[in-house]
Amino acid sequence: MKGITIKLPDATLRQLRQQARNTGRSVAALVRERLEARPDHAGESVFALTSDLAGSLAGSRRPAANTRRRFRRS
């Protein structure tokens, strides 16, 4: 097994050390476990991940198109 060095914020390191003490495991074991864990949304499309946001923003009903003369296609 090869090793790496990571830098963590103090608060994160404190939480990891506290959890390591509570569970009787090493900080390295906890970090390895989190790195190897599959994300909850692995394989889902961006649409699937953001579908609950559809319609949550208020805005103009005008289309998001630039109709200025210099940007028109000939």
N, C-alpha and C positions, 0 to 999 in steps of 0.2 A: 504494500500500500504506500502510495506517495503522499507527501504532506504539502499543504499550502498555508499561506498566512493571509488572514482577512482582518480588516479593521472594522470595528463595530462601534456604534455610539455607546457611551457609558451606560445609558438606561437599558439598552438592549442586552449588554453584557451582564448587568446586574440581574435582569430577569432570567437570563440563561443560567447564571450561577445559582440563583435561588431555586429554579426548577431542577437543576442537577442535584442540589442538596436534598430536595424533597423526594426525588425519585431514586436517588442512590446511583445515578448514572453520571458519566462524565459530560462536560460541556461539548467535547468533540463528538461524542455519540449522539447528543441531541442535535447538533448541527448536521451531522451526516444523515440522520433520520429525516430532517426537514428538507435537505437537498434531494434525497432520493424519493420523497413522497410525490405522488402524482397530483397535479393541480385538479381541483374539483371540476373545472370546465375544460379539461383536455379534449381536443378534437372538435370543439364546438366552433361554429362560424362566428365571425364578428357580428353578423346580423342576429344570430341567436343570443349572443351575450348582451346585445344592446336593445333588443326588441321591447323590453319593458320601458325604455326611455322614449319611445315613439309617442309624439303628441304631448310630451311633458314641458315643452318650451313654447312660450307665446311668441308670436311674431307676425309679420305682415303676410297677407295672403298672396302678395305679388311673387311671381317666380324669381328665383335667384339667378337672373340673367342680366347681362350687361347690354343694354340697348343703345348705348351711345354710338354715334355715327362712326367714329374712328375704329370701333371694335367690330363693326358689322362685316360680315363676309360679303364679298362682291358677287 
